[in-house]
Amino acid sequence: MTTWDAATLQIWWQRLISVADEMAAVLLRTAFSSVVRESNDLACAVLTADGELLVEYGRSVPVFTGCVSGTVRAMVEHFGAENLRPGDVIATNDPWYGNTHLPDLTAATPVFRDGRIVAYVASICHLSDIGGASEGAFAQDVYEEGFCLPPVKLVDAGTPNQLVRQILARNVRVPGQVLGDVDALIAANALGERRVRAMLDSDPELDLGTAAEHICGVTERAVRESIRRIPDGRYAAEVDLDGFEEPKKIVVTVEVAGDSLVVDYEGTSPQSRFGINSAAPTYGYTRYGLACLLAPDVPNNEGAQRPITIRVPKGSLLNPDKRAAVSANFPAHAIPAVLSRALLEPLPDRVAAAAGTPFWVVGIRGTAADGSFASLLCFNGGQGASAGQDGHPTLSTPSNVSNTPVEVVESQVPVLVESKRIVRGSGGAGRWRGGDGQEITIRSVHPDPLDIIFLTERIEHAAPGLAGGQDGQVGLLQVDGVDVAEPKGRTALPPGSRILLRTPAGGGFGPA
């Protein structure tokens, strides 16, 4: 019987975290698409036999680890745990099974010991294409957005499911990249499964369920203690966003009672006709935003979620109906900022002003002599400032997707990056200044028009400052010197034409 003193708990906790970290290393080194390899749009995690989040890779995209447990539980319920076998890999990209949106694929593998499931390992990554409109916000229902894969077995008892692979390959523009990323997910999970089994074999007395109780219990107690220090009451805030067909608003009320709290989004704008709605990411970014405010130094797991209840009105921007398009769920990225605004009074040293963007996406697609190409390029705005710290320039917040390097941009698609610079002084003024945005000029060098998808935010509505800080500068999107009419839309870029992107800056904190 394992004795769970502080030292033992720390050892096993760190060993489990190292499993997730190793899984991510495999995924980063074997993925085909730049959005995974260069922009870090991925997550890896170890979950309990009940599908609860136990540990995560430290640089995981926060929304993924906020959603992964719900997705894995939904897939296991779909198949039935009794129908899973060693060597299985189950997967889905269906937003209504808890996945974030269609371009993200969640793959989970059961870990068996003595004939029973003792854990799951899971990996998520953003595929470079998923057919349909893919990344764009202009689709008007989920069926336009791309190929939706209900829970399936990617690998059945160690044998790859060739039918699923063929169907997936037929529905995407760059099947080699997409299947390469699928194989990277499978490889990451295979390593994670081996590492968990080896860890259990090294100590036959270790019970992973008991370890999970202790690990999640530490996190839960830390979160409850932090909530307890907030005076009971209601704390409210709202934030304005560009939207698509019209501006949108997120409204939040945080109700604190003892060592638990309720987050209620009543008053948030109705769902959009276009793909800017958010389903599962609403929950993921709420959990992440509160983790930053309540217990930022404690590794994230299911324990952090237990003291929190989340209420989202049906039919709203943050909880649309199941036909709604959800691929460009940028509004959900504003949730941590509006939670900071609501909890400014009780937590002034932990909150942060709004970021300019999580990231701007430019999707570039076309056809060359050797076949089709498709790539997603990411460019970040400025981080919001906080008490004691200026915001960092061009840092994705709350997502942690990295800027796509110039060399990768030019190697992936037929464009030339003519300039790339930080827009100095664009961050909101304040006692602590918001992070600056960046400006990039991209010119097409392709002989045919390129199919371009833009996904932007804060061109009309600046990132607001906090506690007396000023707003950051808004973004700018032009083609050949003319403002793009639909900055979440799609356009054909003629040969030789130029795109200019100026990402928005973060808000300042405190009076200047």
Summary of the structure (lengths in Angstrom):
residues: 512
radius of gyration: 22.2
end to end distance: 58.7
largest distance: 70.0
contacts: 2051
relative contact order: 0.12
helix: 30%
strand: 26%
